[in-house]
Amino acid sequence: MAEEKDRMQVEYETNNGVVKLNPNIVRRYLVHGKGDLVTDTEVVMYMQQCRFLGMNPFLRDCYLIKYSSNDPATVVVGKDWFLKKSASIPSCEGYNAGLILRIKKGNKTVIERRIGARYNPDDKEANEELIGGWATAKRKGWTEPVEIEVSMREYMRFSSKGEPNRSWKTMPATMIRKVALVQALREAFPDVYAGLYSPEEMPVDDSALPKEPVKLPDAELPIPMREEQNGEVFIKSDGTVVGKLPQAEDVKQEELEIY
């Protein structure tokens, strides 16, 4: 039994120190939504994804989201992790991102690409309308950088009442710029970022995701034993081990792409 418990734990190095994960910690501290609804399979795959990519979920590098037993868990990755990871990729030669604006100048309407996330929605004289975002990412050895343009209409997220989610309402320029930048990095470096999505790209209200680091109690937390109802049984509620737990050497990269 002790050996099977060890298989339900992972320990690995990150740039911010050693990370130790087990299912109890994941369910109690790292699930946004309802931790009791996350299956053993989803928990193990999440832990292996964090280990494989060197992400620190306690610093909010990534989030495991689960609201309903009828839907699979969603994993989203923070933009800051994309940028930190890019800094360590030898073939990355830089990136840039900004806004696409529709601007009325007299009788003419022009489309302008602007670096950064600054525009003047309340300036009636400026007549600036935010319609999208753009980004470029350069990979060493490629003659041309990856260039991405994304539309506000496609990515703006709304609540059930039809109102823009808080972040999209209060800082739409920042949000659409993030979407474009993450997409450019993913296309330029698919060997690193394939299958990884930021909250801004998904049907997730990123303003509801906690940003502060997670602090665990000093005492070591026990690993829960429970019976898996949907999918293969790994550990039953009486502690009996049934089936084979996914191991690091068994998990292919594409199997870690939970979204």
N, C-alpha and C positions, 0 to 999 in steps of 0.2 A: 504493500500500500504506500509506503514512504516513497518508493521509486516512482509510482504513478503520480503522487502529489508533486514531485519535483518536475515532472513533465508538464504540469500545469503552471509552471513558473518560468519566467525568462529574466535574465540579467545580462546587461550589455552596457558598453561604454558609449557616451555621447560627448559632444563638445562641452557640455555642462555637467559632466560627472557621470557616475554609474546610475543606471535606472533599473529598478527591480519591479516587476509586475507579476501579479497573480489574479485569478478571476475575482476574488473578493474585493481587491483594491479597485479593479476596473469597474465592477458593478456599483460599488459604493461611492466612488470619487470621480470616475472619469466618463461616465455615461451622462449625456445630456438628454433628459427625458425620463424614461422609466427603466432603471437598471435591472429590475426583476424580469423584464420581458426579453432581455438580450439572451440569446441561446448560447450554450457552451461553445458551439461551433463558431459563432460570431465573435465571442470573447477571445478564443484561442487565435483565430485568424487576425484579429486586431492586435493582439500582443506580438504575434510574429511579424506583422507589417511594421509595427513600431521598431522592433529589433532589426529587421532587415534594412530599414531605411535610416536607422539611427535617430529616430524622432523621440523627443522628450514630451510625453503627453502632460506631465505635471507643469510644464512651462507653456502649455497650450499650443504646442506645435501641430497637434491634430485633435480632432474631436470624434467620439463615437456617439451617434445620435440614434435613438430608438423611441418612437412614440406609440407604436401599435404592434401587437403580435401578428397582425395580418400583413405587415410590410417588413422587408429586410432592413437590417441596420444600415445606416449611412455613415461613411467616414469622410470627413472633409479636412483639408490641410490649410493652415494659416498662411497668408501671403508672406509673412516674415520668414517662415521656414523655407519657402521657395527661394527667397533672396539669400538666406544664409547658405543654403545648399549650393546655389549658383556660384557663390564666392569660392567654393572648394572644387569646382569643376575645372580641370586644367584647360579644356577646350572652349570655355566660355570667355569671349572677348568683349563682353559688355552688352547692355540693353538700354532701352529708353522707352518712355511711354507718355501719353498725354490725351488730350481731348479732341473731338471733332465737333465743330460748332457751325451752325447756320447763322450767318450775320447779314442783316439788312443794312445796306449802305445806299441811302437815297432810294432810287428806283431799282437798284440792283440787289440781288441776293447772292452771297458768296459762301463757299464752304472753306473753312479754315481749320488746319491742324495745328494745335497748340501744345507745346511741351508742358508737362506738369498737370495740375488740377485746378487752375485758376480761371474763373470766368465770372461774368457779372449778370446774373439772372434778374436782379432787381433794378438794374440801370436801364431805364426806358430808352434813353438816347443811344445806348450801346446796341440794343436790339440783338442780343446774343441768345441763341437757343442751343442747348446741349442736345446733340443727336447721337453721340457715340464716343467711343474711345479707340485709340490706336497704340500699337507697341511694336518695337523691333527687338530682335535678339540675334547676336552675331556668334557664330560658331567657327572656331579656328579651322582653316582649310576650306571653308565654303566661300565661293566668290561673292555671294549675295547674302544679306541677313534675312532672317525670317521676318515678314511684315504682316501684322494682323490689324484688322479693323472690326469692331463689334458695335452693335446697335443698341441704343437705350431701349428701344421698343421691345427688343427680344429679351433683354436681361433684367429689366426693372421688376422687382418682386412686390406683390400686393398681398394684403391681409384678406381674410375671409369677407371683410366688409368692403373690399374694393379700394382700400386706401393703400398707398405705397408703404412698405415696411419702413420703420423709423430711420434706418441708415440710408435707404434710398431716398427718403423724403428730405432728410437734413443734410446729407453730403453725397448727392448723386454723382458729382464729378469724381470724387475719390473712389467710389464704388465701381464705376464703369472703367476707370483707368486700371484698377486692380484686375478686373476681368480680362482686359486686353493683355496686360503684362503677363499674367499667369498662362494664358493661352500661347503667347509667343515663346515663353520659356519651355512649355511642354512640347511644342512643335520643333524647337531647335534642339532639345535634349530629350528625345523620347526614351532613350535608354535609362534615364534617371526619373523622369516625371510621368511616364505613361500610366494612365489610369488614376492619376491624382488630381483632385478638383478642389478649388477653394470654395468657401461658403457662398461667395458672391455669384458663383456660377450655378449653384444648385438651388432647388426650391426650399431654401433655409433662411430664416430670419436671423442674419448674423448678429444683429443688435442684442438678441436674446442669449447669445453664447457668452459664457463667462470669460473674462480676459485675465483675471488675476491668477497667479500661480496657485497650484494645489498644495496644501500643507497636510501631510499625513500625521496621525498620532505616533508617538514614539514606540508604543507597543506594536509588536508584529501582529498583523491581522491574519485570522485563520482562513484557510481556503474552503469555500462552501462546497458541500456535497449535495447534489440534487439530481433528480431524474430529468433527463432531456425528453420532452414530449414531441418536439418537431424536429425530426432528423435523427441521426445516429446517437445512441446513448453512449456517453463517455464514462460518467460516474453517476451511479444511482444514489438516491437519497439515503440508503442505508450504508453507503460507503463502498459498495461492490463495484469494481471496475469492469466495464463491459466494452469491448471494441478497442480500437487502437487510436490513441491520441495523435493528432497531426504533429509531426516532428519538423524541425527546421530544415532537415535535409530532404523532407518529403514535399515541402511547400514550394511550388513554382511561383515565379513573380506574378504571372497573370492571375493566379488564384488569390493573390493579396489585394487585388483591385476591387475592393468592396465599395460600392456606391449606389 
